[in-house]
């Protein structure tokens, strides 16, 4: 009889241990990592835009906190690159936060660019070496969050990049990331 009781206890504990991972949300749920496997963190000219996906998640979290003041779950939708850049990269990162609002920001390094907008806020620090710049647009009273997208205008003939907001009244923010 003791063997049967001990078998039942071991079997019961085994069943519980089997189902615990299914009941506890994993760390990847926050970032929906499975859906971003097809994203490339390497620009068309072979430059890696961030060291790894976790670093990109931290940049997105900073973007969300600066706009909402509180961290929200998000999912990365896509990364678009400006092709034909010789010495750097320009990538637009698109993501969606938990309430369905779609957002984006621009990451660039070693490229010259112009800024166009009614209100421009810069948080640029001087650092040694290569510096990555994050460009984002923040809504204000006349623009909603849904309208406030960062845009890259690439003039192929002149080889110039201009960063601007889709809604002219948004605040264009430029920040260095060290």
C-alpha positions in Angstrom: 0.0 0.0 0.0 2.9 2.4 0.8 4.3 1.9 -2.7 1.0 2.8 -4.3 0.7 6.0 -2.2 4.3 7.0 -3.0 3.7 6.3 -6.7 0.6 8.5 -6.6 2.4 11.4 -4.9 5.3 11.2 -7.4 2.9 11.0 -10.3 0.9 13.9 -9.0 3.9 16.1 -8.5 5.2 15.2 -12.0 1.9 16.3 -13.5 2.0 19.6 -11.7 5.6 20.3 -12.7 4.7 19.5 -16.3 1.9 22.0 -16.4 3.6 24.9 -14.5 5.5 26.2 -17.6 2.2 26.3 -19.5 0.5 28.3 -16.9 3.3 30.9 -16.2 3.8 33.5 -18.9 7.2 33.3 -20.4 9.6 36.3 -20.8 9.2 36.1 -24.5 5.4 36.9 -24.2 6.2 40.5 -23.4 8.1 41.0 -26.6 6.4 38.4 -28.7 9.8 37.2 -29.8 8.5 34.4 -32.1 7.0 37.0 -34.4 10.2 38.9 -34.9 12.4 36.0 -36.0 12.2 37.2 -39.6 13.5 40.8 -38.8 17.0 41.6 -39.8 19.1 43.7 -37.5 21.6 44.1 -40.3 21.3 46.9 -42.8 21.6 46.3 -46.6 25.2 47.4 -46.5 26.1 44.9 -43.7 26.1 47.1 -40.6 24.4 45.7 -37.5 22.0 48.4 -36.2 22.0 47.0 -32.6 24.0 44.2 -30.9 20.9 42.0 -30.3 17.1 42.0 -30.1 17.2 42.7 -26.4 19.0 46.0 -27.1 16.3 46.9 -29.6 13.7 46.1 -27.0 15.3 48.5 -24.5 15.2 51.3 -27.2 11.5 50.6 -27.8 10.8 50.6 -24.1 12.6 54.1 -23.8 10.4 55.3 -26.7 7.2 54.1 -25.0 8.2 55.5 -21.7 9.0 58.9 -23.2 5.5 59.1 -24.9 3.3 57.4 -22.3 5.1 57.6 -19.1 4.4 54.0 -18.4 5.8 50.8 -20.0 3.3 48.8 -22.2 3.6 45.5 -23.9 4.6 45.8 -27.6 5.2 43.8 -30.7 7.8 44.7 -33.4 6.1 44.8 -36.8 9.0 45.4 -39.2 12.3 47.2 -39.8 12.7 49.2 -43.1 16.1 50.4 -44.3 17.2 53.1 -46.7 19.2 51.3 -49.3 22.3 52.5 -51.1 24.0 54.2 -48.1 27.7 53.8 -48.2 29.0 54.4 -44.7 26.2 54.0 -42.3 22.6 53.0 -41.9 19.1 54.5 -41.6 16.5 52.1 -40.2 12.8 52.7 -39.4 11.6 50.4 -36.6 7.8 49.9 -36.5 6.0 48.5 -33.5 2.5 48.2 -32.0 1.7 48.7 -28.4 -0.9 46.7 -26.5 -3.8 49.1 -27.1 -3.4 48.7 -30.9 -1.6 52.0 -31.5 1.1 51.7 -34.1 4.3 53.7 -33.7 7.8 53.9 -35.2 11.2 55.6 -34.8 14.3 56.0 -36.8 17.8 54.7 -35.9 20.7 56.0 -37.9 24.5 56.0 -37.6 27.2 57.7 -39.7 24.9 59.5 -42.0 24.3 63.1 -42.5 20.7 64.2 -42.2 18.4 67.2 -42.2 15.6 67.8 -39.8 12.2 69.2 -40.9 9.5 70.2 -38.4 7.7 72.9 -36.6 9.1 71.8 -33.2 12.4 70.0 -32.9 13.8 68.8 -29.6 17.4 67.5 -29.4 18.9 65.4 -26.7 22.3 65.0 -28.2 25.3 64.1 -26.1 28.9 64.1 -27.3 30.4 60.7 -27.2 33.5 59.1 -28.5 33.3 56.7 -31.4 30.2 55.9 -33.5 27.0 57.2 -32.2 23.5 56.0 -33.0 20.8 58.5 -33.2 17.1 57.8 -32.4 14.6 60.1 -34.1 11.0 59.9 -33.0 7.8 62.0 -33.2 5.7 62.8 -30.2 2.0 63.9 -30.4 0.8 67.2 -29.0 -2.6 68.8 -28.8 -3.2 69.1 -32.5 -1.9 65.7 -33.5 -3.0 62.3 -32.3 -0.7 59.4 -31.5 -2.0 57.6 -34.5 -1.0 60.4 -36.8 2.5 61.0 -35.3 4.8 58.9 -37.4 8.5 59.4 -38.1 9.3 59.7 -41.7 12.5 59.4 -43.8 12.7 61.3 -47.1 15.6 60.2 -49.2 16.6 62.3 -52.1 18.4 59.8 -54.3 19.9 62.4 -56.7 21.4 64.5 -53.9 22.0 61.6 -51.5 20.4 63.5 -48.6 18.2 62.2 -45.8 15.6 64.3 -44.2 13.8 63.2 -41.0 10.3 64.6 -40.3 7.0 63.8 -38.7 3.9 62.8 -40.7 1.8 65.4 -38.8 3.5 68.8 -39.2 2.6 69.8 -35.6 4.2 66.8 -33.9 7.4 67.3 -31.9 10.4 65.8 -33.7 12.8 64.4 -31.1 16.4 63.6 -31.8 18.4 61.7 -29.2 21.8 60.0 -29.2 22.0 56.5 -27.9 25.3 55.5 -26.3 
